[in-house]
Amino acid sequence: MANIDDILKKLPAGTQEMFRSIWESIPLSERSTLQVLLGSFPNDANLLRLLVNLATVQVKMTFGQKHRVAIVGPANVGKSTLYNQLVYHKDDRAKVSPLPGTTRINQLADAGLFVIVDTPGADAVGDVGEQEQALALSAAEQADFLVIIFDAIQGVKKTELELYNRLLALKKPYIVVLNKVDLVRRETSMLVAHTAATLQLKPEQVIPIVARNGENLSNVLMAITVTEPELVAALGQALPQYRWQLAWRTIVGAASVSAVIAFAPLPVIDFVPLVITQSVMVLGIARIYNYKITLSRARELVLTFGLGFLGRSLFEELSKFGGLPGWLLSAAIASSTTVVMGYAAVIWFEKGEKLSNETLKKLTNEMTQYLLGNLKDIFKRKPNKQSLQQRIGQTLEKSPLAENQDYLDTESQLEKHKSSSN
């Protein structure tokens, strides 16, 4: 997890000074809130990209015009590849190839939190090269932040050092990244140190990346974001929805497995394998919400909610009506109790509240009916386990509860109101 000090170390001295002047202008109470938010952001590039995408709406509401970030550097160092990792819409991706000079013009696209600009190589020679250099420097001059990129194999030669100094003269906040470190993995530390010394930076102020697969992209994104506290706040606004989406993925996976565990015409929902599956799910959700818990404690929580007994009762109740094969009823109930257990865990870790038995029963009943309604006409005969697991997952992803936690929030508030009235 990132924090202010970790990110600050990656910023060159001039950018650190700009950052400090901005940061110190923020009231202490807001500053501490932003620090907490930074500590909640993921290091994984794909997860951070998800968080950025969720924050995009908030950014659009907050800013009239997004900040502009330009990627600048010599030809063929991976500017367009990094640009493609950051763009919000796939249709905006730039053409890339191993040939120098593939990018001839500036290309601009939405990157969610900011506008990103891809530029031609700014070190080329000749008439065409001078035109491309002028375009790159113009983009840098108009940008609010610069990502200056070099190649780990090529290093920083005299012409590249001259370019670097011209970019520094613009007095823009910036970071330096060293791309293609996967090709020189054993020498990465040495090359980072050499690049830093050439640019008169500290080694930690050169961010090694692999633009091709997004390795260390999170450090690039966070370094850009932290220089604008409003962007950090926008990410904070998206954090609850982000956590819920991660939790929902965990819930769907566990519920699909639970259906297979209960794939027999018996109420097996209190069997040990099911409790283990739900316990692992609860442990995963706890980590998403930064809640410290052990697997044994997660198992205690599962047993405390008593959904195994509730599932057995529901199985016996619905079996009386007939018309449904036992294997389908058992699978649906095992899956629904796991979903509800996941919801209950989210409320527990998020608000410290335990849903009442009445609410748990209501939610389990509704989810069971939803699953049965979607599955009974599809499986005229008993499917194999793989087909059932896949179908349960697909059905849950289409559930009205898949991206909407509002229902449980409402139930939670109703329970709080009831308890305060008694």
matplotlib code that plots the C-alpha trace (Angstrom):
import matplotlib.pyplot as plt

x = [0.0, 1.3, 1.8, 2.9, 6.6, 6.9, 5.5, 7.5, 10.8, 10.0, 9.6, 12.7, 13.6, 11.9, 8.7, 8.9, 9.0, 6.0, 4.2, 5.1, 3.8, 0.5, 0.2, 0.9, -1.9, -4.4, -6.0, -4.5, -7.8, -8.1, -4.4, -4.8, -7.8, -5.9, -3.0, -5.4, -6.9, -3.4, -2.8, -5.8, -4.8, -3.6, -0.1, -1.4, -1.7, -5.0, -6.7, -5.5, -6.8, -10.2, -10.1, -9.1, -12.0, -14.5, -13.1, -13.6, -17.2, -16.1, -13.3, -15.6, -18.0, -15.1, -13.0, -14.2, -11.1, -8.8, -5.1, -2.9, 0.0, 2.5, 4.8, 8.1, 11.4, 13.7, 12.4, 11.6, 11.8, 8.2, 6.2, 3.2, 3.3, 3.0, 0.4, -1.7, -1.5, -3.0, -5.7, -9.3, -10.8, -9.2, -10.2, -7.8, -4.7, -1.7, 0.0, 3.2, 6.0, 9.7, 10.6, 11.8, 9.5, 6.2, 4.6, 4.8, 2.3, 1.0, -2.0, -4.3, -6.8, -8.7, -6.9, -9.7, -8.1, -6.3, -5.7, -2.7, -0.6, 1.6, 4.5, 7.0, 10.6, 12.1, 15.7, 15.5, 17.6, 16.9, 14.0, 11.4, 13.1, 13.1, 9.4, 8.6, 10.8, 8.9, 5.6, 6.9, 8.3, 5.0, 3.0, 5.4, 5.0, 1.2, 1.1, 0.5, 2.8, 5.6, 6.4, 10.0, 10.8, 14.2, 15.2, 17.0, 19.1, 19.9, 20.7, 21.0, 23.3, 24.4, 21.5, 19.0, 20.6, 20.3, 16.6, 16.2, 17.7, 15.4, 12.4, 13.5, 13.8, 10.0, 9.7, 6.9, 6.4, 7.7, 8.8, 11.5, 10.8, 13.2, 11.4, 12.2, 13.8, 12.5, 15.2, 18.0, 16.5, 19.8, 21.3, 18.2, 19.6, 22.9, 21.2, 18.7, 21.6, 23.6, 20.6, 20.0, 23.6, 23.6, 20.4, 21.7, 18.9, 18.7, 18.2, 14.7, 13.7, 14.0, 11.0, 11.8, 8.9, 7.8, 5.3, 4.5, 2.8, 2.1, 4.8, 5.2, 2.4, 0.9, 4.0, 3.6, -0.1, 0.3, 3.2, 1.1, -2.0, -0.4, 0.7, -3.0, -4.8, -8.1, -7.3, -6.6, -9.9, -11.7, -10.0, -11.2, -14.8, -14.5, -12.9, -16.2, -17.5, -14.1, -14.0, -17.5, -16.6, -13.6, -15.7, -18.4, -15.9, -14.8, -18.5, -19.4, -16.4, -17.2, -20.9, -20.1, -17.9, -20.5, -23.1, -20.8, -20.1, -23.8, -24.3, -26.4, -30.1, -29.2, -29.1, -25.3, -25.0, -23.5, -20.8, -17.2, -16.2, -18.8, -17.8, -14.2, -15.2, -17.2, -14.4, -11.9, -14.3, -14.8, -11.0, -10.6, -13.3, -11.6, -8.4, -10.2, -11.6, -8.2, -9.6, -7.1, -8.5, -7.3, -8.8, -10.0, -11.6, -13.3, -14.7, -16.0, -17.7, -19.3, -20.6, -21.8, -24.1, -25.8, -26.5, -25.9, -28.9, -30.9, -30.1, -31.2, -34.5, -35.0, -34.2, -36.8, -39.4, -39.0, -38.8, -42.4, -43.7, -42.0, -41.5, -37.8, -35.0, -33.1, -29.7, -30.9, -32.5, -29.5, -27.1, -29.2, -29.5, -25.7, -24.9, -27.5, -26.3, -22.7, -23.8, -25.6, -22.7, -20.5, -22.9, -23.1, -19.3, -19.1, -21.5, -19.6, -16.2, -17.5, -19.8, -19.2, -22.8, -24.3, -27.4, -30.4, -31.6, -34.7, -32.8, -30.5, -33.5, -35.2, -32.0, -31.3, -34.9, -34.8, -31.5, -32.6, -35.7, -33.7, -31.3, -34.1, -36.0, -33.0, -31.8, -34.8, -35.7, -32.1, -31.2, -34.0, -31.6, -28.8, -25.7, -22.0, -20.3, -18.4, -21.5, -23.4, -20.5, -20.2, -23.9, -24.2, -21.4, -23.0, -26.4, -25.0, -23.2, -26.5, -28.1, -29.7, -27.4, -24.2, -23.2, -25.6, -25.0, -27.7, -30.2, -28.1, -27.2, -31.0, -31.6, -28.7, -30.1, -33.6, -32.1, -30.2, -33.4, -35.3, -32.7, -32.6, -36.4, -36.6]
y = [0.0, 3.5, 6.3, 9.9, 9.3, 6.4, 8.4, 11.5, 9.6, 8.9, 12.6, 14.6, 17.5, 20.3, 18.3, 17.5, 21.2, 21.9, 19.0, 20.2, 23.7, 22.3, 19.8, 22.3, 24.5, 21.8, 22.0, 19.4, 17.5, 17.1, 16.2, 13.3, 12.1, 12.1, 10.2, 7.5, 7.2, 6.8, 4.0, 2.2, 2.3, -1.0, -1.6, -4.0, -2.1, -3.8, -3.1, 0.5, 0.9, -0.3, 2.3, 5.0, 4.0, 4.2, 7.6, 9.1, 10.2, 12.0, 13.7, 14.9, 16.4, 18.0, 19.5, 21.6, 20.6, 17.7, 18.1, 17.3, 14.8, 14.5, 11.5, 12.8, 11.3, 10.0, 8.0, 4.3, 4.2, 3.0, 6.3, 5.0, 1.6, 3.5, 5.8, 2.7, 1.4, 4.7, 5.5, 5.0, 3.8, 1.1, 3.0, 5.8, 3.6, 4.6, 2.5, 0.9, -0.9, -1.7, 0.9, 4.3, 7.2, 5.3, 8.2, 11.3, 13.6, 14.4, 12.2, 13.1, 10.8, 10.5, 8.6, 8.7, 11.0, 13.2, 13.7, 11.9, 13.0, 10.8, 12.6, 11.8, 11.2, 14.5, 13.7, 13.0, 14.9, 16.3, 18.4, 15.8, 15.2, 18.9, 19.1, 16.2, 17.6, 20.9, 19.0, 17.1, 20.2, 22.1, 19.3, 19.4, 23.2, 22.9, 20.0, 20.2, 17.2, 15.4, 11.7, 11.7, 8.2, 6.6, 3.2, 0.8, -0.6, 2.6, 4.6, 8.3, 9.6, 13.2, 14.1, 12.6, 14.5, 17.8, 16.9, 16.2, 19.6, 21.4, 19.7, 20.7, 24.3, 24.3, 24.2, 21.5, 18.8, 15.5, 12.0, 9.9, 6.4, 3.8, 1.4, -2.1, -3.3, -6.8, -7.1, -6.3, -7.8, -8.7, -5.3, -3.2, -1.8, -0.9, 0.8, 2.7, 4.0, 4.9, 6.7, 8.6, 9.7, 10.9, 12.9, 14.1, 12.3, 9.7, 6.1, 6.0, 9.0, 6.8, 4.5, 1.2, 0.0, -2.5, -0.5, -3.6, -5.4, -2.5, -3.5, -0.7, 1.3, 1.9, 3.9, 6.1, 6.7, 7.5, 9.9, 11.8, 11.7, 12.8, 16.1, 17.0, 16.4, 16.8, 13.7, 11.8, 12.9, 11.7, 8.3, 8.3, 8.9, 5.8, 3.6, 2.2, 1.2, -0.3, -2.4, -3.6, -4.7, -6.7, -8.2, -9.2, -11.0, -13.0, -13.7, -14.9, -17.2, -18.7, -19.1, -20.9, -23.4, -23.8, -24.9, -27.6, -28.7, -29.1, -30.9, -33.7, -34.2, -33.5, -30.4, -30.4, -26.7, -27.2, -29.7, -28.8, -28.1, -25.4, -23.8, -23.8, -22.2, -19.5, -18.9, -18.4, -16.0, -14.0, -13.8, -12.4, -9.8, -8.8, -8.1, -6.0, -3.8, -3.7, -5.7, -7.9, -11.4, -15.0, -17.9, -19.5, -16.2, -16.0, -19.5, -18.4, -15.5, -17.9, -20.1, -17.2, -16.0, -19.4, -19.6, -23.4, -23.9, -21.3, -23.2, -26.5, -25.0, -23.4, -26.7, -28.6, -25.8, -25.7, -29.5, -29.7, -28.0, -30.5, -29.8, -29.2, -31.8, -32.0, -31.4, -28.1, -27.0, -27.9, -26.2, -23.0, -22.8, -23.4, -20.7, -18.2, -18.7, -18.1, -14.9, -13.6, -14.6, -12.4, -9.5, -9.9, -9.9, -6.7, -5.0, -6.3, -5.1, -1.8, -0.8, -3.2, -4.2, -7.7, -8.3, -9.7, -13.3, -11.8, -9.9, -12.9, -15.1, -12.6, -12.1, -15.8, -16.5, -13.8, -15.0, -18.6, -17.8, -15.7, -18.5, -21.1, -18.9, -18.6, -22.1, -24.4, -23.9, -24.2, -27.5, -29.9, -32.7, -32.8, -31.0, -31.8, -29.8, -27.5, -26.4, -25.8, -23.7, -21.6, -21.0, -20.0, -17.5, -16.0, -15.8, -14.0, -11.5, -10.6, -10.3, -7.0, -7.0, -7.5, -3.8, -2.4, -2.5, 0.1, -2.6, -3.9, -0.4, 0.3, -2.8, -1.9, 1.5, 0.0, -2.3, 0.5, 2.5, -0.5, -1.0, 2.7, 2.8, -0.2]
z = [0.0, -0.9, 1.5, 1.1, 2.0, -0.4, -3.3, -2.4, -2.7, -6.3, -7.2, -8.3, -6.0, -8.0, -8.2, -4.4, -3.7, -5.8, -4.1, -0.6, -1.4, -2.6, 0.3, 3.0, 1.7, 2.6, 6.0, 8.5, 8.8, 5.0, 4.7, 7.2, 5.3, 2.0, 3.6, 4.8, 1.3, -0.2, 2.2, 0.8, -2.9, -4.5, -5.9, -8.6, -11.9, -13.0, -9.7, -9.7, -13.2, -12.0, -9.2, -11.7, -14.0, -11.1, -10.1, -13.6, -13.0, -9.9, -11.7, -14.4, -11.8, -9.9, -12.7, -15.6, -17.5, -16.7, -16.1, -19.0, -18.7, -21.5, -22.1, -23.6, -24.4, -27.2, -30.1, -29.7, -25.9, -25.4, -25.1, -27.1, -25.3, -21.9, -23.4, -24.4, -20.8, -19.5, -22.1, -20.9, -24.2, -26.3, -29.5, -28.5, -28.4, -30.5, -33.1, -31.9, -33.6, -33.0, -35.7, -34.5, -35.5, -35.6, -33.8, -36.0, -34.3, -30.8, -29.8, -27.0, -25.1, -21.9, -19.2, -16.6, -14.0, -16.5, -20.2, -21.5, -24.5, -26.6, -28.4, -31.2, -30.4, -29.2, -30.1, -33.9, -36.4, -39.9, -41.0, -40.0, -36.8, -35.9, -36.7, -34.4, -31.7, -31.9, -31.5, -28.5, -26.8, -27.5, -25.9, -22.9, -22.6, -22.6, -20.1, -16.3, -15.7, -17.6, -17.7, -19.0, -20.3, -21.2, -22.5, -20.1, -23.0, -24.8, -21.6, -21.5, -24.2, -24.8, -27.0, -24.5, -21.7, -23.7, -24.2, -20.5, -19.6, -22.1, -20.5, -17.0, -18.1, -18.6, -14.7, -14.8, -12.2, -13.6, -13.0, -14.7, -15.8, -17.2, -19.6, -20.8, -17.6, -18.2, -20.9, -18.5, -15.3, -13.6, -14.3, -13.4, -10.2, -11.8, -14.8, -12.6, -10.5, -13.6, -15.2, -11.9, -11.7, -15.3, -14.6, -11.2, -9.4, -6.6, -7.7, -6.1, -8.3, -11.4, -11.7, -13.5, -15.6, -18.3, -20.3, -22.4, -19.5, -17.1, -14.5, -12.0, -13.7, -10.2, -9.2, -12.3, -11.7, -8.0, -8.7, -11.2, -8.9, -5.6, -7.1, -7.3, -4.0, -5.8, -7.8, -4.6, -3.2, -6.4, -6.0, -2.4, -3.6, -5.8, -3.1, -1.6, -5.0, -5.9, -2.7, -3.3, -6.9, -5.6, -2.8, -5.3, -7.5, -4.4, -3.5, -7.0, -7.1, -3.7, -4.4, -7.7, -5.8, -3.1, -5.7, -6.8, -3.2, -2.7, -6.0, -4.5, -3.5, 0.2, 2.3, 2.5, 3.2, 6.6, 5.5, 6.3, 2.7, 2.4, 5.7, 4.5, 1.2, 2.9, 5.5, 2.7, 1.1, 4.3, 4.8, 1.2, 1.8, 5.1, 3.3, 0.7, 3.6, 5.4, 8.3, 10.1, 10.6, 10.6, 8.7, 12.0, 13.0, 9.6, 10.2, 13.6, 11.9, 9.3, 12.1, 14.1, 11.3, 11.4, 7.6, 7.6, 9.9, 7.9, 4.7, 6.0, 7.1, 3.7, 2.0, 4.1, 3.5, -0.3, -0.6, 0.6, -2.5, -4.9, -8.6, -8.3, -8.3, -5.0, -6.6, -8.0, -4.8, -2.8, -5.2, -5.3, -1.5, -0.9, -3.5, -2.1, 1.6, 0.4, -1.4, 1.7, 3.9, 1.6, 1.9, 5.7, 5.8, 3.8, 6.2, 9.2, 7.9, 6.6, 9.4, 12.3, 12.2, 12.2, 10.1, 12.0, 11.5, 9.9, 7.3, 6.6, 6.1, 3.8, 1.7, 1.4, 0.4, -2.3, -3.7, -3.7, -5.6, -8.0, -8.7, -9.1, -11.4, -13.7, -13.5, -13.5, -17.2, -18.3, -16.6, -17.7, -16.7, -14.2, -15.7, -15.0, -12.2, -14.6, -16.4, -13.1, -11.7, -14.8, -15.0, -11.4, -11.9, -15.0, -13.3, -10.2, -12.4, -13.9, -10.5, -9.6, -6.5, -8.5, -8.6, -6.1, -2.4, -1.7, -0.7, 2.1, 3.2, 3.4, 5.4, 7.7, 8.4, 9.0, 11.6, 13.3, 13.4, 15.0, 17.7, 18.6, 18.8, 21.2]

ax = plt.figure().add_subplot(projection="3d")
ax.plot(x, y, z, "-o")
ax.set_aspect("equal")
plt.show()
